[in-house]
């Protein structure tokens, strides 16, 4: 799936570029989010849901949000695709402009989980609750599960 996703996402800039017009530059200041969304929906695999395309604080760039995938940033002219966090340089230091969207998407994903499918380890009188996503191939996850009784005894 990862290979398929990388392959599909690697052609996004070209698809957007060609769908926005042949001269590489978009004329005017029109909102292109619907054009970008239509172009992306044509090439994305069915498993990937496009949530939204929105203007950003970064002039000339749109944020493209998917279900379960980190946001991507697409240049208005279709020439550039940025994957990763966007930081604003300010007098207070670096401000991660992508972080708020990620927090929102994570909270939404957690809210959609079915608690009936959880594997739970509950102490008698819980002091704290943590949610853990595990990977059976991860050494740290295996270590965590070996130590689970220690956490339960601490009220976690």
C-alpha positions in Angstrom: 0.0 0.0 0.0 2.8 2.4 0.9 4.5 1.8 -2.5 1.2 2.4 -4.3 0.6 5.5 -2.3 4.0 6.9 -3.0 3.7 6.2 -6.7 0.3 7.9 -6.9 1.4 10.9 -4.9 4.6 11.4 -6.9 2.5 12.3 -10.0 0.2 14.8 -8.2 2.2 17.9 -9.3 2.0 16.9 -12.9 -1.7 16.2 -12.8 -2.5 19.4 -11.0 -0.2 21.3 -13.4 -2.0 20.0 -16.5 -5.4 20.3 -15.1 -4.9 24.0 -14.2 -4.0 25.0 -17.7 -1.3 24.8 -20.2 0.7 27.9 -19.5 2.0 27.0 -16.0 0.7 30.2 -14.5 -2.8 30.7 -13.2 -4.3 34.0 -14.2 -6.1 36.1 -11.6 -6.6 35.3 -7.9 -9.5 32.9 -8.2 -9.9 30.2 -5.7 -8.7 27.0 -7.4 -9.6 24.6 -4.6 -12.4 23.0 -6.5 -10.2 22.5 -9.6 -7.4 21.0 -7.5 -9.9 18.7 -5.8 -11.4 17.5 -9.0 -7.9 16.8 -10.5 -6.8 14.8 -7.5 -10.0 12.8 -7.2 -9.4 11.5 -10.8 -6.0 10.0 -10.0 -6.3 8.9 -6.4 -6.9 5.3 -5.6 -10.3 4.5 -4.2 -8.8 3.8 -0.7 -7.7 7.4 -0.3 -10.4 9.9 0.6 -9.8 13.5 -0.2 -11.3 15.6 2.6 -10.6 19.2 1.6 -8.5 21.6 -0.4 -8.1 25.0 1.4 -6.1 28.2 0.9 -3.3 28.6 3.4 -1.5 31.5 5.1 1.4 30.6 2.7 0.7 32.8 -0.3 0.1 30.8 -3.5 -0.3 27.5 -1.8 -3.3 25.2 -1.0 -3.4 22.6 1.8 -4.8 19.3 0.6 -6.2 17.1 3.4 -6.7 13.3 3.1 -8.3 10.8 5.4 -5.4 9.1 7.2 -2.6 10.8 5.3 -0.6 13.8 6.3 -1.6 17.0 4.5 0.2 18.1 1.3 0.7 21.6 0.0 0.2 22.4 -3.6 1.4 25.5 -5.4 -1.4 27.6 -7.1 0.4 27.2 -10.4 0.6 23.4 -10.0 4.4 23.3 -10.3 5.2 22.4 -6.7 4.0 19.8 -4.1 5.3 20.1 -0.6 5.1 17.1 1.8 5.9 17.8 5.4 5.4 20.6 8.0 5.2 24.3 7.2 6.9 26.6 9.7 6.4 30.3 10.1 9.4 32.3 11.3 8.3 34.8 13.8 9.7 36.9 16.7 8.5 34.1 19.1 10.5 31.5 17.1 9.3 28.9 14.7 5.5 28.2 14.6 4.4 24.9 13.1 1.5 25.9 10.9 0.7 22.3 10.1 0.3 21.2 13.7 -3.2 22.4 14.4 -4.6 20.4 11.4 -2.8 17.3 12.5 -4.1 17.6 16.0 -7.7 18.0 14.6 -7.3 15.0 12.3 -5.9 12.8 15.2 -8.7 13.7 17.5 -11.2 13.0 14.8 -9.6 9.6 14.1 -9.6 8.7 17.8 -13.3 9.7 18.2 -14.2 7.3 15.4 -12.6 4.2 17.0 -14.9 1.5 18.4 -14.1 0.9 22.0 -15.5 -2.6 21.7 -12.4 -3.5 19.6 -9.9 -2.1 22.2 -7.6 -4.4 24.2 -7.8 -2.9 27.6 -5.6 -3.2 30.7 -7.5 -1.5 33.5 -6.3 -1.0 37.1 -8.9 -1.1 39.9 -8.7 2.6 40.5 -7.3 4.3 37.4 -5.4 7.5 37.9 -4.6 8.1 34.2 -5.7 6.7 30.9 -3.4 6.2 27.9 -4.2 5.0 24.4 -1.5 2.9 22.7 -1.3 1.9 19.1 0.9 -1.1 18.8 3.0 -2.7 16.1 3.8 -6.4 16.6 7.1 -5.9 14.8 8.2 -2.9 16.9 10.7 -3.7 19.7 9.5 -0.8 21.8 5.9 -2.0 21.6 7.0 -5.5 22.7 8.9 -4.0 25.6 5.8 -2.0 26.5 3.7 -5.1 26.6 6.2 -6.9 28.8 6.0 -4.1 31.2 2.2 -3.6 31.1 1.6 -5.0 34.6 4.0 -2.3 36.0 1.8 0.4 34.5 -1.4 -1.2 35.7 0.0 -1.4 39.3 0.8 2.3 39.1 -2.9 3.1 38.3 -2.3 3.8 34.6 
